[in-house]
Structure formats: structure tokens, C-alpha cells
Amino acid sequence: ELRTITDHAIEKIRKNLKSILKNPKTNFSNMDDDVMEEILEMDDLECKEIHRFALLDKWVYSNNEYRDRESQEARLKKAKLMTKHIHLDRIPPSFLSSDVRSSGLITTEELCTAYELQALVAEREKQYTPR
């Protein structure tokens, strides 16, 4: 029965993540690691990558004042591993340079890779010719 409730919640999140994230009362802090990863892995999650990142960020940092330091660090470590399910190159550069960079979830190397992929796509789309 618990799995049925979890499946229902996951389906609701899959279809409505953007609006769920807008609600300031929404709290993902009690969500199990495996459920969070299951959501992030979904190919049919009806949202943009920026919302996937926001979900993970909210999961990591909400209600931290109620967790001991060790629990906070363990959750942060798990979240860093889960970022592999987020296509950073599909997140606007302005969001990458602000929220993503300051989150502590992404390395500088990962950010540089995202920027590089975005630059290559932009170059291809504009049929860039050197001067």
C-alpha cells in the first residue's frame, strides 16, 4: 500500500512539477533518496531541466535546520551524485551562473562543460564564421 501511495505522489509530481515548485509550502525534505532519484530519472517528467534542478535543490536544502550536520552532508553528497540526471546544457546560462553555481551541487568543471555545449550549439545554429 505504501508503494501505491508513493506511485501516486510520483505521478502527481511528474505531471505538475512546475506548479508544485511554485508553492512555497511544498516540502520535499522527507522524500526518500530513491524516490527523488526515480523522479529525476524520468524521461517523461513534464518540465524543463531548470525545474529538475530546482526540485533537487529544494530537496537538499529545505528544513536543514532540523537535520544534524552529518545528515545534511550525507544528503548533499547524494544530491551531487543525482545531478547526473540533469542536462545542465539545457538550463539557461543566467540560471547556471547564479542559482546552479551557488547551490554547491555542481562542480566548476561541470559548469564549464555545460557552457561549452551551449556555445557549440549556438555556433552551429548561427553558422559562425571566424573573422
C-alpha positions in Angstrom: 0.0 0.0 0.0 2.8 2.4 0.8 4.2 1.9 -2.7 0.8 2.7 -4.2 0.8 6.0 -2.3 4.3 6.7 -3.4 3.5 5.9 -7.1 0.5 8.2 -6.9 2.7 11.0 -5.5 5.4 10.4 -8.1 2.7 10.6 -10.9 1.4 13.9 -9.5 4.9 15.3 -9.4 5.6 14.0 -13.0 2.6 15.9 -14.3 2.7 19.1 -12.2 6.3 19.7 -11.1 6.5 23.3 -12.2 3.3 24.4 -10.3 4.3 22.3 -7.3 7.6 24.1 -7.1 5.9 27.5 -7.2 4.0 26.7 -4.0 6.1 28.0 -1.0 4.5 25.4 1.3 5.8 22.5 -0.8 8.4 20.5 1.1 10.4 17.6 -0.4 12.6 17.1 2.6 11.0 13.9 3.8 11.2 12.3 0.3 13.4 9.2 0.3 16.6 9.3 -1.8 15.5 6.5 -4.1 12.2 8.3 -4.8 14.0 11.5 -5.6 16.3 9.7 -7.9 13.4 7.9 -9.6 11.7 11.3 -10.3 14.9 12.8 -11.7 15.5 9.8 -13.9 12.1 10.1 -15.6 12.2 10.7 -19.3 8.6 11.8 -19.3 8.8 14.3 -16.5 6.7 17.2 -17.8 9.1 20.1 -17.1 12.3 21.8 -18.2 15.7 20.9 -16.8 15.7 24.1 -14.7 12.8 22.6 -12.8 14.5 19.3 -12.3 17.4 21.2 -10.8 15.1 23.3 -8.6 13.5 20.1 -7.3 16.8 18.6 -6.3 18.0 21.9 -4.8 14.8 22.2 -2.7 15.1 18.6 -1.6 18.7 19.1 -0.4 18.2 22.4 1.4 14.7 22.5 2.8 14.4 22.0 6.5 18.1 21.8 7.0 17.7 23.4 10.4 16.0 20.2 11.6 18.9 17.9 10.5 22.2 17.3 12.1 25.3 18.2 10.2 26.1 14.6 9.3 22.6 14.2 7.8 23.0 17.4 5.8 26.3 16.4 4.4 25.1 12.9 3.5 22.1 14.4 1.6 24.3 16.9 -0.2 26.7 14.1 -1.2 23.7 12.0 -2.6 22.3 15.1 -4.4 25.6 15.8 -6.1 25.5 12.2 -7.5 21.9 12.7 -8.7 22.9 15.8 -10.8 23.9 13.3 -13.5 20.2 13.1 -14.3 20.0 16.8 -15.1 21.1 18.1 -18.5 22.9 21.2 -17.4 23.4 22.3 -21.0 19.6 22.8 -21.3 19.5 25.3 -18.4 19.8 29.0 -19.3 23.3 30.4 -18.8 21.9 33.1 -16.5 20.5 30.5 -14.2 23.6 28.4 -14.4 25.8 31.3 -13.4 23.6 32.3 -10.4 21.4 29.6 -8.8 23.3 26.5 -10.1 26.7 27.8 -9.3 25.8 28.9 -5.8 24.0 25.7 -5.0 27.1 23.7 -4.2 25.7 20.8 -6.2 27.7 21.2 -9.4 31.5 21.4 -9.9 33.2 24.2 -11.9 34.2 21.6 -14.4 30.5 20.5 -14.9 29.5 24.2 -15.3 32.2 24.7 -17.9 31.1 21.6 -19.8 27.5 22.9 -19.9 28.6 26.4 -21.1 30.8 24.7 -23.8 27.9 22.6 -25.1 25.7 25.7 -25.2 28.3 27.7 -27.1 28.8 24.9 -29.6 25.1 24.7 -30.2 24.8 28.5 -30.6 27.8 28.4 -33.0 26.2 25.7 -35.1 22.8 27.5 -35.2 24.3 30.8 -36.3 26.7 29.1 -38.7 29.5 31.0 -37.2 32.3 32.1 -39.4 35.6 33.4 -38.0 36.7 36.9 -38.9 
